[in-house]
Amino acid sequence: MTMDNTIDALVIEQHGQAALRRMPRPEVPEAGVKIKVHYSGVSIGTEMLQGTGKHGNLALPFVAGYQAAGEVVAVGPKVTEYRSGDAVAIFCRGSHASHAVANADRVHRIASLEQAYLTSLFVQPCVGANALDQAQVRAQDSVLVVGQGMIGQATAQLARLRGCYVAVSDISPSRLGISAAHCADWVLDAGKGPLAEQTAARFPKGFDVVMETTGVGQVLDDAINCCAQGGRFSFVGYHPGRLSLPFNAMHVKELHALFPWFIGKHDLRLGVLRLIGSGAFPMRALISHSVHWSECQPLYQTLFTPARNDLNAIVIDWRDAH
């Protein structure tokens, strides 16, 4: 392969092993666009699962990542709404590369390339916004968000923007510190005991809405016990395999269980991007690491170790990649 038909990319070569490689240049889809990636955002939990073969069943080797922002450089013959030069954020396969492609329904115009850095992480807030919409979260609701990875932090921020009182929990001191400053009214260290006990004095009747974002089955009993009578429980996190649930507790409380999936409709995603672009959603505060593409492999490899719990949002700079 020559330089003309290959691109710089971060590749999962074997499960749990990332490397920088030259990969075939993607062809623009008939109903899609190709972009020159300026920045790609790392989704730590999902990409850890994909990179270890536990989610997505992606054939090895594959270019990692699923979200990026940059400039349209080519459009397919069936695309009329975008043109070369447009600044966009995309949801796609293989975003951690100098170039990426996406179908038009997963392309979203942003105000300018100056917004590419922050909007490269738009997917996690879209997951949270879709979950909040499905749970019909209103300003008067009390909300507990279990887990403060990027999706949990984004969900908490968006709930606060709706006027809710928001409590959050996690076991990572660094994530709890960020959440205390930017995401929540009350932070709880889940390592200090059951959440239902920690919150009983302040919320004796429980929370109107509990959003479980960890994808860890062992936390479900405690999280469900935090729900108020007739409350709403949202399974936001991805749980591979089967789940064991405390049916009687859910039954007696007459809970409404919700199973949101995907990142919402196109208009919802545009709304989230407007919040990020305007600064109403303080994305910059959630970014713990920004790294040049040529130096990203050691940091990305951390996703496959327990040290990933010390990471928050990560942005990779691909502007000078080829």
Secondary structure, DSSP 8 states (H G I E B T S, - for coil): --GGGEEEEEEEEETTEEEEEEEE-----TTEEEEEEEEEEE-HHHHHHHHTTSSS---SSEE--SEEEEEEEEE-TT--S--TT-EEEEE-S--SBSEEEEEGGGEEE-S-GGGHHHHTT-HHHHHHHHHHHHTT--TT-EEEEE--SHHHHHHHHHHHHTT-EEEEEES-HHHHHHHHHHT-SEEEEGGGS-HHHHHTTT-TT-EEEEEE-S--GGGHHHHHHTEEEEEEEEE-S---S-----HHHHHHTT-EEE---SS--HHHHHHHHHHHHHTSS-GGGGEEEEEEGGGHHHHHHGGGSGGGGG--EEEEE-TT--
